[in-house]
Amino acid sequence: MKGAVLVTGASSGIGAAYACQLARRGCDLVLVARRVCELERVAEQVCALGRKAEVIGADLADPDSLERVEARLRRGVDGLVNNAGFGNLSPFGQSDLDLLSSMIAVNVTAVVRLTHAALPGMLARKEGAIVNVGSGVVYRPIPDYATYIATKAFVTEFTAALALDHGGSGVRFHLAVPGVTRTEFSSIAAGVSLEGVRSTSVMEADAFVEAALAGFDQGEAVTIPALDDPALHDALIAARKAVGRHVTASQPAKRYGVGTAGDPD
């Protein structure tokens, strides 16, 4: 990734780590998050690394704020990191519907709209990168996270579909998949405490981003920093393709005991 990169959720955690590590790689940053004071601290770090930093205070669940960020993207960027997101730990039937709607707005709608704003310019230049931050819960679902898991499943499939739509365009689409990461997301955005979680299961945000960028450099479409054996993910993709070859047919599978045999003409 090079040039100017807009990072959402850049006030702390993974977003701030992306900002600082991209600055070290020579990128200028456009930093987006709700907490302007925290964004300004990250901007100071970026500037200390010799790069420019633009701060945009915005709540991506708010249509007006989202529109301001879209307008900035249409002015042109070389990269977009869709990192902003939050979760809600509670059984779906007991969850606050307004909160779930806001989650969908940030985790899904904002990702779609910001990507749609940034992509045309990249396609015209035949270069650029869009990085979407997914979640390991897509591969290992846990209770009380139904809507969050669904939003991150969307991000996963959206990233893959974008690559299919625009293969050979010169624009890279990359999915970075964190597991349990030591960020404010756990305590603030997801309502989960890391107390009691084995230290060997918790990755630092800087380490996650460093590995994610290394995977990007290596040409990976999906980077799961904690995954030692990439063949496991390859096998998952192969299994999905195998199932996909059998979802369309003129008759139901024989195991259901139904079909057109014996139907009147």
Wavefront OBJ file of the C-alpha trace (Angstrom):
o trace
v 0.000 0.000 0.000
v 1.231 3.483 -0.820
v 0.066 7.086 -1.138
v -2.809 8.386 0.970
v -4.810 5.856 2.975
v -8.061 6.450 4.853
v -8.464 4.326 7.987
v -11.753 4.080 9.882
v -11.848 3.329 13.594
v -8.389 4.875 13.736
v -8.529 6.302 17.265
v -7.147 3.164 18.954
v -6.433 -0.539 18.637
v -6.172 -2.091 15.188
v -7.060 1.149 13.384
v -4.380 3.148 15.171
v -1.876 0.355 14.540
v -2.691 0.417 10.819
v -2.230 4.192 10.789
v 1.189 4.136 12.430
v 2.515 1.150 10.510
v 1.324 2.576 7.184
v 3.005 5.878 8.093
v 6.249 3.993 8.639
v 5.792 2.591 5.136
v 5.585 6.104 3.725
v 1.805 6.599 3.558
v -0.071 9.763 4.444
v -3.183 9.111 6.541
v -6.785 10.229 6.698
v -7.939 9.201 10.172
v -11.633 8.631 10.877
v -13.354 7.874 14.192
v -15.827 9.366 16.651
v -13.314 10.432 19.298
v -11.495 13.420 17.851
v -9.154 13.848 20.833
v -7.914 10.283 20.431
v -7.623 10.747 16.663
v -5.439 13.804 17.196
v -3.085 11.754 19.377
v -2.751 9.195 16.585
v -2.266 12.021 14.087
v 0.613 13.329 16.213
v 2.244 9.895 16.040
v 1.811 9.823 12.268
v 3.321 13.295 11.916
v 6.214 12.306 14.198
v 6.954 9.590 11.644
v 7.282 12.258 8.973
v 3.904 11.777 7.257
v 0.786 13.914 6.885
v -2.361 13.179 8.887
v -5.871 14.474 8.280
v -8.461 14.017 11.032
v -12.178 13.502 10.398
v -14.415 13.099 13.416
v -17.352 10.976 12.309
v -19.835 8.460 13.660
v -20.321 6.029 10.778
v -23.759 5.035 12.096
v -24.908 8.603 11.390
v -25.857 9.192 7.720
v -24.583 12.781 7.690
v -21.222 11.806 9.159
v -20.936 8.904 6.762
v -21.668 11.202 3.830
v -18.793 13.493 4.856
v -16.368 10.580 4.821
v -17.711 9.425 1.452
v -17.133 12.910 0.053
v -13.505 12.796 1.243
v -13.000 9.433 -0.433
v -14.378 10.730 -3.716
v -11.684 13.392 -3.686
v -9.246 10.528 -4.024
v -7.262 8.122 -1.875
v -4.866 5.325 -2.718
v -6.073 2.976 0.000
v -9.007 2.373 2.316
v -8.942 0.350 5.529
v -12.484 -0.446 6.678
v -11.705 -1.197 10.310
v -14.462 0.539 12.309
v -16.960 -1.816 13.913
v -18.566 -2.922 17.127
v -20.384 -5.908 18.602
v -23.045 -6.620 21.207
v -22.856 -9.503 23.657
v -26.418 -10.670 24.337
v -28.884 -13.254 23.000
v -30.519 -11.906 19.856
v -34.047 -11.996 21.288
v -32.959 -9.892 24.268
v -30.850 -7.385 22.316
v -31.792 -3.749 21.806
v -33.004 -3.416 18.215
v -31.697 0.131 17.823
v -28.253 -1.044 18.909
v -28.359 -3.910 16.406
v -29.402 -1.490 13.671
v -26.448 0.762 14.511
v -24.154 -2.269 14.401
v -25.370 -3.139 10.916
v -24.949 0.509 9.879
v -21.299 0.577 10.973
v -20.230 -2.988 10.204
v -22.060 -3.380 6.889
v -23.611 -0.229 5.440
v -20.563 1.957 6.066
v -18.254 -0.671 4.555
v -20.377 -0.807 1.406
v -20.817 2.950 1.044
v -17.193 3.843 1.757
v -15.954 1.177 -0.632
v -18.369 2.439 -3.282
v -17.050 5.981 -2.783
v -13.364 5.031 -2.949
v -13.382 2.407 -5.683
v -14.181 4.401 -8.864
v -11.092 6.569 -8.503
v -8.914 3.535 -7.888
v -10.359 1.740 -10.915
v -9.728 4.808 -13.079
v -6.063 4.868 -11.973
v -5.834 1.065 -12.200
v -4.276 0.853 -8.758
v -5.253 1.025 -5.115
v -6.128 -1.185 -2.176
v -9.192 -1.826 -0.054
v -8.583 -3.671 3.201
v -11.544 -4.948 5.191
v -11.112 -6.114 8.782
v -13.225 -9.220 9.377
v -13.412 -11.453 12.444
v -12.442 -14.955 13.448
v -15.947 -15.542 14.843
v -17.040 -16.197 11.247
v -14.995 -19.411 11.383
v -15.761 -20.248 15.012
v -19.153 -18.819 16.017
v -19.848 -18.166 19.687
v -23.191 -17.668 21.456
v -24.850 -14.274 21.947
v -23.191 -12.670 18.928
v -25.684 -13.493 16.153
v -25.864 -10.096 14.459
v -22.167 -9.330 14.867
v -21.217 -12.685 13.351
v -23.615 -12.056 10.462
v -22.142 -8.615 9.782
v -18.626 -9.994 9.700
v -19.748 -12.861 7.456
v -20.992 -10.147 5.098
v -17.602 -8.417 5.203
v -15.888 -11.730 4.451
v -18.063 -12.528 1.445
v -18.168 -8.922 0.236
v -14.376 -8.782 0.069
v -14.185 -12.013 -1.913
v -16.957 -10.897 -4.273
v -15.243 -7.569 -4.930
v -12.135 -9.441 -6.042
v -14.275 -11.480 -8.449
v -15.966 -8.361 -9.811
v -12.756 -6.441 -10.337
v -10.083 -9.073 -10.939
v -7.325 -7.734 -13.144
v -8.316 -4.108 -12.455
v -5.112 -3.287 -10.587
v -7.049 -2.765 -7.336
v -6.265 -5.127 -4.453
v -8.956 -6.410 -2.076
v -7.687 -7.841 1.185
v -9.425 -9.375 4.191
v -7.563 -9.215 7.517
v -9.002 -11.578 10.132
v -8.319 -10.948 13.828
v -9.022 -13.395 16.586
v -8.972 -12.217 20.204
v -6.963 -8.998 20.086
v -5.970 -6.689 22.925
v -7.905 -3.569 21.952
v -10.658 -1.375 23.349
v -13.080 -3.290 21.119
v -13.339 -6.062 23.686
v -14.289 -3.909 26.657
v -16.043 -0.987 24.945
v -17.387 -2.130 21.573
v -18.122 -5.741 22.435
v -18.639 -5.658 26.193
v -16.227 -8.531 26.802
v -13.490 -8.708 29.417
v -10.185 -10.364 28.542
v -9.585 -11.245 32.181
v -9.226 -14.977 32.461
v -8.369 -15.401 28.776
v -5.044 -17.175 28.357
v -2.310 -14.752 27.317
v -1.327 -17.184 24.566
v -4.760 -16.618 23.002
v -4.614 -12.801 22.920
v -2.717 -11.018 20.142
v -1.475 -7.448 20.416
v -2.915 -5.027 17.853
v 0.518 -4.070 16.520
v 1.440 -7.708 15.956
v -1.864 -8.359 14.190
v -1.423 -5.426 11.822
v 2.230 -6.208 11.139
v 1.252 -9.751 10.121
v -1.759 -8.528 8.120
v 0.438 -6.148 6.131
v 2.993 -8.907 5.592
v 0.204 -11.101 4.206
v -0.890 -8.242 1.964
v 2.701 -7.874 0.714
v 2.798 -11.595 -0.036
v -0.294 -11.304 -2.213
v -2.726 -13.045 0.110
v -6.418 -12.362 -0.421
v -7.135 -13.385 3.180
v -4.699 -13.070 6.051
v -5.400 -14.814 9.357
v -2.316 -13.879 11.402
v -2.833 -16.601 14.042
v -3.158 -19.387 11.450
v 0.062 -21.412 11.206
v -1.080 -23.705 8.391
v -2.638 -21.834 5.431
v -3.608 -25.206 3.944
v -6.482 -25.289 6.459
v -8.014 -22.177 4.905
v -7.317 -23.504 1.416
v -9.178 -26.700 2.340
v -12.139 -24.669 3.596
v -12.355 -22.772 0.303
v -12.033 -26.022 -1.650
v -14.814 -27.638 0.402
v -17.114 -24.681 -0.243
v -16.449 -24.896 -3.963
v -17.193 -28.629 -3.875
v -20.553 -27.974 -2.224
v -21.174 -25.143 -4.679
v -20.976 -27.552 -7.600
v -23.990 -29.407 -6.203
v -26.417 -26.663 -5.184
v -28.055 -26.432 -8.609
v -29.753 -29.389 -10.320
v -33.039 -30.227 -12.021
v -33.989 -32.682 -9.273
v -33.657 -32.770 -5.468
v -31.048 -35.149 -4.114
v -32.236 -38.748 -3.961
v -31.914 -38.786 -0.161
v -35.060 -36.626 0.093
v -37.198 -39.119 -1.796
v -38.937 -36.476 -3.926
v -38.869 -35.644 -7.608
v -40.839 -35.571 -10.837
v -40.964 -39.310 -11.469
v -44.573 -40.375 -11.873
v -45.869 -36.822 -12.251
v -48.627 -36.469 -14.870
v -47.683 -34.995 -18.235
l 1 2 3 4 5 6 7 8 9 10 11 12 13 14 15 16 17 18 19 20 21 22 23 24 25 26 27 28 29 30 31 32 33 34 35 36 37 38 39 40 41 42 43 44 45 46 47 48 49 50 51 52 53 54 55 56 57 58 59 60 61 62 63 64 65 66 67 68 69 70 71 72 73 74 75 76 77 78 79 80 81 82 83 84 85 86 87 88 89 90 91 92 93 94 95 96 97 98 99 100 101 102 103 104 105 106 107 108 109 110 111 112 113 114 115 116 117 118 119 120 121 122 123 124 125 126 127 128 129 130 131 132 133 134 135 136 137 138 139 140 141 142 143 144 145 146 147 148 149 150 151 152 153 154 155 156 157 158 159 160 161 162 163 164 165 166 167 168 169 170 171 172 173 174 175 176 177 178 179 180 181 182 183 184 185 186 187 188 189 190 191 192 193 194 195 196 197 198 199 200 201 202 203 204 205 206 207 208 209 210 211 212 213 214 215 216 217 218 219 220 221 222 223 224 225 226 227 228 229 230 231 232 233 234 235 236 237 238 239 240 241 242 243 244 245 246 247 248 249 250 251 252 253 254 255 256 257 258 259 260 261 262 263 264 265
